[in-house]
């Protein structure tokens, strides 16, 4: 049985101006996210205090506790209403409550795309041996008070703007019972139930809702080692994951993003969307919070009595909120704008270079976030957004190198390709004098190896007074022209045996017309 309750929205006592686009929209949005507001939301959700005169504090939002559920649903609806421009519905299916708040598109918009931000509000504490859903607490500050708080903060900010596309903010119930809330919503979205349409003046076709992207926020606040957030995607939603990573770099948010693409991860409310062919991602502190992983320590508090606000890293929650906010705004204003221009990049190289690694630079032109990566070394370029330039330091290989500079954006990429020849300077890979020291009646071998082919080799041997004792020519290795050898029998140019002592050996080779020298000492003993 489906029950829909409609709430009228009025801007009584609420000033809700529609803001225009600023020169730096991303910075404007990021500055609107307030850590105090996020902390207040999470604390309210944890306590779940009744609005009635008795002021009962439930400290749970479990679906089986009907009074606690009714109270948190009313809290979320009240917050949505306070933002002034959202249309608010409550979807009830089999006792599972979803709160749906919609920011309608511009009045003259012809788009039927829908963008969604979701978070589940229900809680459990089933990792406690004596937990009772009707009598015990399940504060759920992190799981998933943090996700709901981020969603509310984003809703309040985005509702100040107008977009060509519809945005829905959905607080799901029953997530902890097999994602019932999201399953109920997706079922009705696929069948396009008119009762869920928020702009009744716009006629919809009987087709499924055209959901373009879903951002699900679930448990984003417990990590004290690093500002890590894991983004779970499947193949069809990888572009959303990429959009988040690009926004993180472009806006210098400073998150450590772990992108996980796995069709079988079913730990959150994205799963029903995947099953119906919709693009959805979940942002979470870790897809395996019960164990350590890189930059993440096991979370011992989720699904326990101790999942409370004092355990939460609100710096991390703030950054995740900022990331989803600016990414959503970029998708709404740029990516799906039919008039958008594809980014342009320039990249010039000389035909030959001698320095390695090589510093390269270029320019880019874009109205929306991108990142620039240089292949085949996969080096991410540094971007100067103000001057629209980029630079990177690229390792080269001797000879011809083909460099591809790729500007990536969520829905595609553009690239330029250039070739450059590295004329690498000569490097002494090995210089051997053996044996050293050597007896006056034995032979000394000289062996050199370079990184380039050698065309000649000679050795001048001097005594400690600088007098030339002998000049010796080398011969190449027939199988490897980078290796040359020669020998000395400890005699002077006149055929006389040298005295015991220290001798200076100046070893010279010629490679590609250039002469390179190396000096080593040789000790001769009797």
LOKEVEX-73029 format. One record per residue (C-alpha): x, y, z; residue in one letter. Coordinates in steps of 0.001 Angstrom, whole numbers, plus 500000, padded with zeros to 6 digits. Layout:
N
XYZA;...
END
This chain:
526
500000500000500000X;501389503385498969X;500532506470500953X;501672509936499951X;501296512922502215X;501696516352500590X;502955519360502473X;502412522877501180X;505502525021501085X;505344528710501826X;508087531233502348X;506359532676505389X;508842534529507583X;511630533158505382X;513601535310502994X;514644533044500138X;516367535025497374X;517526533348494195X;521246533950493870X;522999534641490610X;526147533001489321X;529316534597490681X;532725534836489044X;533990531950491159X;530924529851491837X;532881526994493444X;534556529187496067X;531236530857496828X;529553527502497430X;532416526028499451X;532398529020501797X;528697528493502482X;529280525077504110X;529379525628507871X;530908523102510249X;528704524402513106X;525618523684511061X;526779520122510341X;527524519528514030X;524090520843514979X;522327518537512510X;524240515468513701X;523612516273517366X;519897516760516733X;519684513471514847X;521595511631517569X;519332512888520355X;516124512774518259X;514277514830520872X;510489515026520576X;508875518331519624X;506097517593522086X;505917519227525507X;507433516243527287X;510587516622525152X;511340512901525142X;514807512035523881X;514653508826521852X;518388508389521081X;517382506027518273X;515944506266514784X;515240502578514328X;512428501758511914X;510735499449514457X;510456502321516930X;507504504110515377X;507485507164517643X;511209507738517142X;510798507321513374X;507854509708513261X;509842512263515219X;512950512168513005X;510805512292509878X;509118515436511201X;512537516908512026X;513853516337508496X;510655517704506921X;510860520783509113X;514443521423508040X;513568521006504371X;510642523419504775X;512877526009506430X;514940526358503249X;511946528021501619X;511877526817498004X;511701523045498369X;508552521020497687X;508330518343500367X;506611514945500175X;506562511935502427X;506457508522500787X;505202505701503006X;505323502111501814X;504704499295504289X;505599501512507222X;508868502695505673X;509028506497505465X;511017508389502823X;511163512176502986X;511503513703499508X;512305517387499010X;512522518740495488X;514034521886494063X;512026522456490852X;513812523462487651X;513555526932486185X;510071527853485062X;510976527826481363X;513116524688481487X;512378521844479083X;514723519391480810X;513338516221482352X;516627515209483972X;516603514516487702X;519645514726489979X;519410513187493454X;521280513440496748X;520306510781499290X;521105509605502807X;519385507128505107X;518292508304508544X;517405504991510268X;519780503392512785X;520588500086514425X;523002498962517148X;523059495262516352X;526764494922517160X;525750495236520810X;524834491828522303X;521890493154524325X;520481495639521856X;516695495879521671X;515299497998518804X;512345499165520917X;514075499696524255X;517753500391523499X;519495503382522017X;521015503504518541X;522306507077518306X;523787506647514822X;525702509914514850X;528114508738512184X;525933506057510586X;524183507859509261X;523706511194510988X;526709512513509053X;525177511624505695X;521833513212506539X;523563516323507896X;525588516719504699X;522451516271502602X;520551518906504626X;523434521362504377X;523654520892500612X;519875521210500237X;519879524499502119X;522631525925499908X;521467524691496494X;517906525852497196X;519250529417496966X;519937528952493247X;517974528125490110X;518882525320487718X;517604523919484449X;517229520483486004X;515252519093488927X;517090518199492144X;515731515787494725X;516966515382498280X;515765512085499752X;516068510880503337X;515578507119503145X;514101504947505874X;514667501225506193X;518195501207504798X;519293498890507574X;516557496433506502X;517839495673503017X;517665499209501579X;513871499239501763X;513617503012501434X;515646503227498249X;513984500109496833X;510572501659497365X;511651504902495766X;513287503240492752X;510268501006492201X;508030504047491961X;510578505969489876X;510752503159487344X;506950503099487148X;506815506914487294X;504074507196489910X;502422510576489394X;501999510952493135X;505766511418493409X;505897514193490819X;506508517480492566X;505711519920489773X;502147518969488927X;501914521708486299X;504503519894484165X;503157516862482339X;505278513763482454X;505234510911480001X;504476507453481399X;508191506596481036X;510488505997483986X;511984509001485723X;515063510233483893X;517418510030486862X;520799511209485625X;522966510940488742X;522551509854492358X;524943510815495172X;524348508646498246X;525985509814501489X;526473507087504070X;528768507148507108X;531330509792506177X;532708510970509522X;534991508459511247X;538566508771510100X;541227510466512161X;544195509257510100X;543439511081506867X;540704512959505038X;539792509834503112X;536499509214501382X;535779506125499312X;533560506519496268X;531797503312495250X;530719503102491617X;529890500588488943X;530804500837485277X;527798502985484362X;528393505440487205X;532181505734486878X;531693509160485293X;530199510450488584X;533171509091490495X;535466510829488010X;533509514072488401X;534078513972492167X;537812513358491763X;538139516209489261X;536211518618491514X;538402517680494471X;541545518725492599X;540039521686490772X;538686523300493945X;541602522254496206X;539249520590498678X;542022518327499918X;540272514983500214X;542049511721499669X;539623510013497273X;539658506241496893X;537693505351493760X;536312501805493912X;534569500382490847X;532876497115491743X;529530495932490384X;528920493709493426X;529337496085496383X;525909496185498017X;526519497875501355X;524414501008500780X;521374502539499104X;523030502879495682X;522330499215494998X;518611499469494012X;519498502304491613X;522159500134489966X;519712497265489626X;517358499511487655X;520076500899485404X;520526504285487068X;523937505894487645X;524625506144491385X;527610506377493703X;527996506055497453X;530453508202499381X;531575506445502558X;534527506601504931X;535414503007503982X;533534500216502230X;534980497883504868X;534774499906508116X;535210496748510181X;538870496389509203X;541998498473508731X;542970499595505265X;545291502153503746X;544810505493505535X;541942504060507582X;541687502439511018X;538842500113511940X;535724501929513149X;534715500194516424X;531669502395517018X;529290502028514072X;526118500020514845X;526843500329518572X;525624502418521511X;528822504475521202X;528261505876517705X;528034509392519087X;528887512878517939X;532120513087519927X;533674510364517727X;533188512290514475X;535862514104512486X;533808517102511332X;536655518422509224X;536206515314507070X;532407515673507014X;532776519306505940X;535090518442503063X;532837515645501799X;529876518040501952X;531820520647499991X;532860518059497418X;529338516835496686X;528019520401496681X;530416521781494059X;530278518604491957X;526489518667491832X;526491522369490979X;529005521804488174X;526952518989486670X;523771521055486857X;525244524223485352X;527880522959482932X;528042519281482106X;524444518998480915X;524273522452479399X;523631522048475675X;525623525229474979X;528738524160476834X;532063524317475031X;534548521458475016X;537805522336476864X;540751523426474733X;544407522724475500X;547699523703473888X;551035521955474160X;554243522746472289X;557537520858472271X;560865521291470492X;561886518469468169X;564784517422470396X;565719517933474034X;568610516915476238X;567151517391479722X;565534514449481513X;563076514637483207X;561517517292481010X;559466520241482288X;556517520955480017X;553809523610480099X;550783524725478144X;547449526484478337X;543863525380478748X;540498527009478285X;537405525704480064X;534299526879481877X;534077523872484169X;536386521614486220X;538904519422484438X;542130517691485288X;545104517286482978X;547166514107482840X;550245513472480718X;550682509987479273X;552355507516479067X;553914508450482416X;550450509186483895X;551689512391485558X;548984514753486812X;549718518328485776X;549634521325488102X;546858523730487122X;546904527505487476X;543192528292487210X;543642532064487300X;545982532163484285X;544612528938482743X;548044527360482384X;549432524000483419X;552860522451483898X;554302519035484668X;557652517291484915X;557800514211482703X;560365511375482636X;561609510531479135X;563287507538477544X;566301507832475220X;565197508368471641X;561721509315470446X;558972509893472990X;555290510434472193X;553589512537474858X;549808512808475086X;548294515584477202X;544724514677478167X;542210517121479648X;539582515008481409X;536094516109482341X;533306513928483775X;531713513038480445X;534791512768478243X;538272513991477412X;540219515940474819X;543897515472474052X;546880516730472100X;549832514602471048X;553419515662470396X;556693513802469819X;560106514710471126X;563510513041470788X;565646512820473914X;569301513193473005X;570520511899476291X;573951512941477525X;576615510303478141X;576493508576481525X;579295506455482967X;577506503279483987X;580682501470485082X;584445502199485290X;586673499342486434X;590453499172487004X;591371495657488096X;593284494564489968X;593882497677492012X;596363497709493714X;598358495634491219X;601856494096491391X;604422495610489026X;604803492370487039X;601041491834486450X;598611493308483915X;595908495857484723X;592552495748482900X;590566498920482214X;586866498455481429X;584233501118480857X;580529500970480096X;578246503844479100X;574567504336478468X;575290505248474825X;577493503695472161X;581188504559472437X;583265505178469283X;586758505401470825X;588598505055474134X;592050506017475305X;593789506221478666X;596605508547479731X;598577507380482768X;600424510068484775X;602698509899487787X;602011512021490843X;604167514835489362X;601928515054486273X;604367513496483830X;602797511332481102X;603878507703481645X;601854505836479022X;599030506320476506X;596823503279475874X;594126502806473208X;590964500789473922X;588993498263471871X;585243497789471716X;583233494776472802X;582078493122469563X;578632492375470999X;578028495634472824X;579432498934471530X;578715500569474878X;581524498529476505X;585239499120475789X;588379497571477289X;592162497844477299X;595136496550479312X;598421497931480664X;601561495959481523X;603004498653483888X;605601499877481397X;606452503386480248X;606238504614476662X;609893503573476396X;609246499977477470X;610670500358480969X;609005498966484063X;607451501652486243X;608290502092489874X;605910501278492713X;603608504145493664X;600355505928492916X;599445506717489287X;596662508877487871X;594593507305485089X;592658509736482863X;590118507625480970X;588497509321477929X;585778508083475602X;584032509606472587X;580257509166472174X;578195510937469499X;581135513207468771X;581502514370472360X;584471513525474607X;583914512445478217X;586633511891480807X;586907510015484075X;589851510043486513X;590818507168488807X;593920506286490842X;595954503101490410X;598339501758493045X;601340499664491873X;603221497616494473X;606273495376494450X;
END
